[in-house]
Amino acid sequence: MELDELKKSWNALDEQLKKEQIADEKQIAEMIAGYKANARKSLRRLTGWQRFSISIGVVGLVLLLSIWLLPSVFQINEEWQPKINILMIFLGISILAGIWWDHRNYRWMKNTRIDEMPVAVVSQRTATLRQWTKYEVIAISAWVIIFNILNYWIMGYYKASFGIQAILITFFVLFDVAVIYILYKKVAYRYLNDIKKNIEEIEDICTE
């Protein structure tokens, strides 16, 4: 009699453990699905920013071409034409390089399939994207310096008084720093950090 009761107790305990294990596995699966969904959401927003950047680049090229072909419409006289041409060549090359870079990043993001790829692969591709973003920030910072110098010369700001030049340089520096900070710290790195965080959470669950 005692043996039968012991068997029943063991069977009941075994069933309980199986139910708890199934519940734990279901909870873990739901957590992983949630982290993947968050990572996909951030990745989609990044790809959206890349598409927007490419679109702005195309519009910029069309505008530059219009100015180049129809200078009279934009009231550009012969005195300003050589300087404007230099500026447009610089901007045209910059925009083409930017479109190529954005399209490269866009394709990389589109080919990063969080649901289909192993977590380690997604983590590696995300790390590569973060490194490219770092290079982009450095390149943009260098470009801004060159553009400001060129613009300073074209607009003739160097002819102004020392006080006016100091104000202009301070304004340009603060404006450029603010734009770069907002675009990268508050947008690009925000989503990259979110993806990184969610992928790390998945890696922690899978290694437990």
N, C-alpha and C positions, 0 to 999 in steps of 0.2 A: 504494500500500500504506500509506504513512504517512497519507494522507488518510482512508482507511477507519478506521485505528486512532484518528485524532483524532476522527472522528465518533462512534466507539464510546465514547471517553472522555467526550465532551460529553454524549452520551445518558445514560451512567451517572451523571454528575454531576447532570444535570437530574432524573433519577429520584430520586436521593438527596435533592436539595433539596425536591422535592415531598413526599417521605415525611416529612422534617423539618418542613415547613410544616404538614402534616396533624397531625403529633404535637403541634406547638406549639398549634395551634387546639384540639385535643382537650384539652390540658392547661389552656388558658385557660378553656374551657367548663366543665371540672370545677371550677376555682377559683371561677368566678362562681357555679356551682350551690352550692358549699359555703358561700360568703358569704351567698347568699340563704337557704339553709337555716338558718344561724345567726340571721339577722335575723328570719326567720319564727318561730323558736323563742322568741326574746326577746319578740316582739310577742304571741305566744300567752300567754306568762306574764303580760304586762301586762294583757291582756284578762281573764285569769283573776282577777287581783287586783281589777280593776274589778267583775267579777261578784260576787266575795266581798264587796267594800265595799257594793255595792247590797243584797245579801242581809242584811248586818249592819244596814243602814239600815232595811230593812223590818221586821226583828225588833225593832229599837229602837222603831219607830212602834207596833207591836202592844203592846209592853210599856208605853209611855207611855199608850196608850189604855186599857189595863187598869187602870193606876194611877189614871187620871182617872175612870173609871167605877166602880171598886171601891176607893175609898180605905180603907174599913173592913178589907178583906182584907189590905191592906198596913200596917194599924195607923197610919194618919195621922190625928192628932187635929185638932180645929178650930183650935188655935193654930198648927200648922204648915201647915195647908191653904193659906192665901194665898201663903206663900213657895214652897211646893211647886208651886202653880199657875203662878207666874211662871217657875220653873225649867223646868217642863214645856213651857210655851209657847215659851220660848227654845230648848229642845232640839228641840221639834217643828219649828219653823221651820228650825233648823239642819239637821236630818236631811233634810227635804224638799228644801232647797237642795242638800245634798250628794248626794242621790239623782239630782236633775236633772243636776248637774255630772258625776257619774260615768257616767250614761247617755249624756251628750253625748260624753264622751271614749271611752266604749266603742264607740259607733257610729262614731266617727272611726277608731278602730283597726281595727274590723271591715271598714270600707270602704277601708282601706289594703292593697291587694293587691300584695304585693311581686313576685309572679311575672308579673302582668299589666300593671302600670303601668311607665312609663319610670322609669329610675333617678332622674332629676332630680325627677320628681313625688314619688316616695317620699321622697327627701331633703327636699323642701320640706314634706311632710306631717309628717315626723319632727321637723323644726325647729319647726313649729307646735305639735306636741305637747309639746316641751320648753319652749316659751314658756308654754303653758297650765299645765304642771306648776310652773313658777316662780311664776305667779300663785296657784296653789293653795297653795304653801308659804307665801306672804305672807298669804293669807286665813286659813289654818289657824293661823298664828302670832298673828294679830289675834284670832281666835275664842278661842284658848286663854287669852289675857289677859282677855278679857271674861268667859269662863266662870269663871275663877279668882276674879275680883272678885265675881261673882254668888254663887259658892259660898262665898266668904269671908264674905259678908254673911248668907247663909241659915243657915250653920252657926254663926254667931256667934263666929268665930275672932277678930274684932276686939276682943272683950271679954277675951281672954287677956292674959297679961303680955307685955312687950316681948320677952323671951327666947324664949318659946314661939312668938310670932308670927314672929320672925326664923327660927326653925328650920322652921316650916311654910312660909314663903315660899321659903326656900332649897330645901326638898324639892320643892315644886311646880315651881319653875323648873327644877331639875335633871331632874326626872322628865319634864316636858314637852319639854325640849330633847332628852333621850335618845330619847323616842318619835318625835318629828319626824325626828330624825337617822336613826334606824334605818329608819323607813318610807320615807323619800325618798332618802336617800343610799345606803343598803344595798339597797333594793328598786327603787323607781321609776327613779332615775337610773342604777342599775347596768344595768338592761335597756335604758334609753334610750341610754346610752353604747355598749352593745354593738351596738345597731342602727345607730347613727351610724358606728361604726368599720367595720362590715361594708359599709355603703352607700358609705362613702368608698373602701374597697378596690376595690369594683366600679367606681366612677367613675374611679379611677386606671388600672385595667386597660382600660377602654373608651376612655380618652383617649391611651393609649400608641400 
